[in-house]
């Protein structure tokens, strides 16, 4: 039943395209189950319980993307603004040396850069369908894999269940640890299955490379910088991803790219977040309009002079294209903020 406590102003993408299904399509959809016993009901649970969601559709295992294609693909095409019928996914990190530093007058407004890449391990369902044994198995498998990383990428691993609440709070303040399980959309979708079992994190000595295990997806790799050096942290991410992929096989689709729990985080599954300090916060609306033309999302913070910018596109372009696009876009946005007109 749709949650009546939340006022619905606009249909979620799930509701929009579910209502477009023909009776015969709907009947077939409701009867199907994946090899991991996922049903379409499992996938739309968040949309059913949260009518204010943007999407509300989650893949409880990788097979859902094709088995429930008549609902999944229209939602993906709408959100990512791309035609999947002729799409062939291309993975290309490019050359990090070709990511130039921004001019000093631009760079001084950048507070931090954070690049996150999510992956799901082959032959496992997503977190809602994992058993307790599988959660631990993935954790142990990835812990062992991290020991094979280059020395500058390695660090101590900590299981979430072994960290007390005070230390968890301190680690979250430093952005080393993922957030508490309080997101109602993810909760409805089953992302907090058997929490905190099988979850944990690792951070290297330089505190610029972090690994999360079984947070929302099986694996999250995060590189971060406070000096505006995009090429340096991009190189860390490329190197770590390539080394882990030699040991672990990731779920991948010919058209959709890398598959994860959320339909919004497939393809490259690459998220770049850049925090900047504005000189003219009164121009925020103007900057938001500019960012839309650059495929960049802007999210305000409690401090009106600080905003977070992130890439809108994750599917249909290569990793290198996405990195270059947001890096060039950030320069344009900061220049606009600096302009006197």
Buried (B, 14 or more C-beta within 10 A) or exposed (E): EEBEEEEEEEBBBBBEBBEEBEEEEBEBBEEEEBEBEBBBEBBBBBBBBBBBBEBBBBBBBBBBBEBBEBBBBBBBBEBBEBEBEEBEBEEEBBEBEEBEBBEEEBBEBBBBBBBBBBBBBEEBBBBBBBEEEBBBBBBEBBBEBBEEBEEBBBBEBBBBEEBEEEEBEEBEEEBBBBEEBEBBBBBBBBBBBBBBBBBBBBBBEEEBBBBBBBBBBBBBBBBBBEEBBBBBBBBBBBBBBEBBEEEBEBBBBEBBBBBBBBBBBBBBBBBBBBBBBBEBBEBBEEBBEBBEEBBBBBEBEEEEEBBBBBBBBBBBBBBBBBBBBBBEBBBBBBEBBEEEE
